[in-house]
Amino acid sequence: MTRFTPCRDALLLASCLFFSASAAAGGGYVIYRSDSPFEDVLIGLETAIQERGMYINNVMDIGEMLKRTGKDLGMDESIFEQAKSVEFCSALLSRQMTLEDPARVVNCPFIISVYRPAGETDTTYVVHREVPAEERAASAAMAKVATMLKGLSEEAVSW
């Protein structure tokens, strides 16, 4: 019979939380989960971006756009309760990554999305594109970008 101690229970819980944040990594994106309301997570993300001195270019209501265009296409199935994507820029990181490789302009602006799927009322998700491990290892700038995206996402889901 296995006995769980408070220390082991805490370690197990921390492992589960880490796994839930990184479980989708490897598919081109990383998903984080929160039990906080959608608006709180979105405000947390916007605040984290601005506190780091970065500029928010646009907040796109992706959920509303898909709902509107779905009706136009005869596809009425609801995808999201809410979904917004935040476009933002870090002049320093953008310059560093494009100096290393001009093709990285495709990463500008950075985008992190916050969403709640249709029918889910208890979980809010934050997602961003994954910076592949080999690119993080080969590029100091892309390692910084990956760290920045992770930090912003983690801060957003902690609200």
N, C-alpha and C positions, 0 to 999 in steps of 0.2 A: 504494500500500500504506500502510495506516495504522499508525503506530508508537505504542505506548502507553508513556508514561513513568510512573514511580512516582507522581508527583503526579496525573497524569491518571487512573491506575488507582484511586487513593484517592478522587478526586472521583467517578468512576463508581460505585464501591462505595458511597459515602455516598449518592449519588442513589438507587441501588437500594434501600438500606435505608430511606431516607425514603419512597420510593414504596411499599414493602411495608407500612409502617405506615399510610399514608394512602390506599392504593389503594381501599379500600372506603368511604372518606368520600364523602358525598353521597347515600348510600342511607338516611340516618337513623341510621347508626351508623359507628363508626370501629374498625377491626380492627388489632391489632398482633400480630406473630409472634415467637416465640422458639424456639430449639432446646433450651432448658433443660427439665428435667423439670417436670411439672404441679405437684407439691407445692412445688418451689422458687419457681415463678412466683407461686403462691397466697400463700406465705409472704412473698415480696417485696412483693406488693400490700398485704397486711395490715400489714406493717411500715411501708410508706410512708404508709399512712393514719394509723396511730397516731403515727408520728414527726411528723406535721403537726398533732397535737393533736385529731384528729377521732375520733369515737366509732363503732365498728362495732356496728350494731344486731343483725345476723344474718348468718350464712353459710349460704346455702340450697344443698342438694345437688340441683340441678336435674337432673343426669344420672340420679341414682337415682330421683327422682320420675317422670321420663319413662319410665324402664325399667319401673317398677312399674305405672304407669297404662297403658302400652302393652300389657302382658300382659293387664290387665283389659279392654282394648278389642279384643283380638285382633290387635294390631299389634306383632309381635315383632321387627321390624327394629331393630337397634341404631343409635342416633344418636351417642352419645358413649362414649368410653372413660371420661372423667371430665368433669364440668361443675359448677361452683359459681359462685354469684352472691353478691357481697359487698355488703350494704346498709350504708351509713354516712351520717353526718351531720356537716356543718359548721354549727354554730349561727350563725356570722358570715355565711357565704355564703348560707345559707337565709334569714336575716333580710333581708339586702341585696336578694336577688332578689325576695322577696315584698313588700318595701316598694315596689319599683318597679312590680310587677304581682302582685296577690294570686293570680291564676290560676296563677302559677308554683309554687304549692304542689304541683302535680302532679309536680314534680321532686324532692320530698322523699319518701323518702330518695334519695340518689344511689346508683346501682348500677353496679358494674363486674363483668363476668363473666370467668371463666377457664375455658377448655375445651380438650379434646382430642377431635377427632372419632373415631368408630369407625374402626378400621383404620389410623389415623395414630399412629405411635409416636414420631416424631421432632420433631413440631411442637406447641407449645402456643400457644394464641391468647388474647388479652385483648381484650375488646370493651366499648365504652360507647356510649350514645346520643350522637349528634352534636348540638352546639349550632349551629344554622344560622348561616351567615356574617352574614346581615342582622341577626340577633338579637345576635350578638357586637358588631357595629358600632354598634347602637342602644342597647346596655345595658352599662354598666361592670360591673355585677354578673354578667351572663351571660358576659362576656368572661373574668372571673375564674373562673367555674365551668368554662368550656371549658379554660382554662389548667390548672386544678387536675386535671381529668379526664385531660388529656393527660400531665401530669407524673407522676401516679400510675401510669398505664398504661405509660409509658416506663420508669419505675423498676422496675415489676414484670417486664417482659420483659428487663431487663438483669441479672437474677439468674442 
